[in-house]
Amino acid sequence: MCARAKDWVPGVCQMKVEESLRRRILVVEDDEDMRENLRRILLGAGYEVSLAEDGPQAITMLRAQPCHLVLTDLVMPGMNGLELLKKIRQKDQNLPVVFLSAFGDRATYAKATELGAVDFVTKPFRAGSLLGLIQRTLGSQSTK
């Protein structure tokens, strides 16, 4: 069941809201429509969501309020997703980071993995698949 009817997304709301309560996800995405779509999907699944439009804003937000997972775009102005991941790793080696991008090749994927990214999701994506990945990632983190 979704947290609110207006946030309902077909095929997404099978996840139990209780499983995601109090889990904060930081979404870093320069495209406002994509950022809002991700917010809606994650709120509908019961997650707390913080939004940043770029890497520097994300770093500032992480200093002010920790999160359980970062979901970031790869290609952004100013600081790209790989640079953001490097900054995150300087402060936290264990924070899961998942990349979302319409762009990317094997070399970029390999570099992201080498830097400690959990996964690399290609846009467009299915909301249910993304939520499943997040649920598995956060579930594996709670057992560590």
C-alpha positions as CSV (number, residue, x, y, z in Angstrom):
1,M,0.0,0.0,0.0
2,C,1.3,3.5,-0.9
3,A,1.9,6.1,1.8
4,R,-0.7,8.4,0.1
5,A,-3.1,7.8,-2.8
6,K,-1.8,10.7,-4.8
7,D,1.7,9.2,-4.8
8,W,0.5,5.8,-6.1
9,V,2.5,4.5,-9.0
10,P,1.4,1.3,-10.8
11,G,3.6,-1.7,-10.0
12,V,5.5,0.2,-7.3
13,C,3.4,0.0,-4.2
14,Q,3.8,-3.7,-3.5
15,M,6.7,-2.9,-1.1
16,K,5.5,-2.8,2.5
17,V,5.8,0.8,3.7
18,E,7.0,-0.4,7.1
19,E,10.1,-1.8,5.5
20,S,11.2,1.6,4.3
21,L,10.1,3.8,7.2
22,R,12.8,6.2,8.5
23,R,15.1,5.4,5.6
24,R,16.3,8.6,4.1
25,I,17.4,8.8,0.5
26,L,19.2,11.7,-1.0
27,V,18.3,12.3,-4.7
28,V,20.9,14.3,-6.6
29,E,19.5,15.2,-10.1
30,D,19.9,18.3,-12.1
31,D,16.7,17.7,-14.2
32,E,13.8,19.1,-12.1
33,D,11.2,16.8,-13.7
34,M,13.3,13.7,-13.1
35,R,14.1,14.9,-9.5
36,E,10.3,15.3,-8.8
37,N,9.5,12.0,-10.4
38,L,12.0,10.2,-8.2
39,R,10.7,12.1,-5.1
40,R,7.2,10.9,-5.9
41,I,8.2,7.3,-6.4
42,L,10.3,7.2,-3.2
43,L,7.7,8.9,-1.1
44,G,5.1,6.5,-2.4
45,A,7.2,3.7,-1.2
46,G,7.5,5.2,2.2
47,Y,11.0,6.6,2.1
48,E,12.0,10.0,3.5
49,V,13.5,12.0,0.6
50,S,15.9,14.9,0.4
51,L,16.5,16.6,-3.0
52,A,19.7,18.2,-4.3
53,E,20.0,19.7,-7.8
54,D,23.8,19.3,-7.9
55,G,26.9,17.8,-6.3
56,P,27.8,20.8,-4.1
57,Q,24.3,21.1,-2.7
58,A,24.3,17.3,-2.0
59,I,27.6,17.6,0.0
60,T,26.1,20.4,2.0
61,M,23.0,18.4,2.7
62,L,24.9,15.3,3.7
63,R,26.9,17.4,6.2
64,A,23.6,18.7,7.7
65,Q,21.6,15.5,7.7
66,P,22.9,12.0,7.1
67,C,21.0,9.6,4.8
68,H,20.9,5.9,4.2
69,L,21.5,6.0,0.4
70,V,22.4,8.4,-2.3
71,L,20.7,8.2,-5.7
72,T,22.6,10.4,-8.1
73,D,22.7,11.4,-11.7
74,L,26.0,10.9,-13.5
75,V,26.1,13.9,-15.8
76,M,25.5,17.2,-14.0
77,P,26.9,20.6,-14.3
78,G,29.7,21.7,-12.0
79,M,30.4,18.4,-10.3
80,N,29.6,15.1,-12.0
81,G,28.4,12.0,-10.2
82,L,31.8,10.4,-10.1
83,E,33.3,13.5,-8.5
84,L,30.4,13.5,-6.0
85,L,31.1,9.9,-5.2
86,K,34.8,10.7,-4.5
87,K,33.8,13.4,-2.1
88,I,31.3,11.1,-0.4
89,R,34.0,8.4,0.0
90,Q,36.3,10.9,1.7
91,K,33.8,11.1,4.5
92,D,31.9,7.8,4.4
93,Q,33.2,4.6,3.0
94,N,29.9,2.7,3.6
95,L,27.2,5.0,2.3
96,P,25.5,3.3,-0.6
97,V,25.5,5.3,-3.8
98,V,23.5,4.3,-6.8
99,F,24.0,6.0,-10.2
100,L,21.1,6.9,-12.6
101,S,22.1,8.0,-16.0
102,A,21.0,8.0,-19.7
103,F,24.7,8.2,-20.5
104,G,27.4,5.8,-19.6
105,D,29.7,3.3,-21.0
106,R,31.6,0.3,-19.7
107,A,34.5,2.4,-18.7
108,T,32.3,4.8,-16.7
109,Y,30.5,1.9,-15.1
110,A,33.8,0.3,-14.1
111,K,35.1,3.6,-12.7
112,A,31.9,4.0,-10.6
113,T,32.2,0.5,-9.3
114,E,35.9,1.0,-8.5
115,L,35.0,4.1,-6.5
116,G,32.4,2.1,-4.5
117,A,29.1,2.6,-6.3
118,V,26.5,0.0,-5.5
119,D,24.9,-0.1,-9.0
120,F,24.4,1.9,-12.2
121,V,20.8,2.2,-13.4
122,T,20.1,3.3,-17.0
123,K,17.4,5.8,-17.7
124,P,14.7,5.3,-18.6
125,F,14.1,2.8,-15.7
126,R,11.1,1.0,-14.2
127,A,10.1,2.3,-10.9
128,G,9.6,-1.1,-9.4
129,S,13.1,-2.3,-10.5
130,L,14.7,0.8,-8.9
131,L,12.7,0.3,-5.7
132,G,13.7,-3.4,-5.6
133,L,17.4,-2.4,-6.0
134,I,17.1,0.2,-3.2
135,Q,15.3,-2.3,-0.9
136,R,18.0,-4.9,-1.5
137,T,20.8,-2.4,-0.9
138,L,19.3,-1.1,2.3
139,G,18.5,-4.6,3.5
140,S,22.1,-5.7,3.0
141,Q,23.3,-2.6,4.8
142,S,21.2,-3.3,7.9
143,T,22.9,-6.7,8.2
144,K,26.4,-5.3,8.2
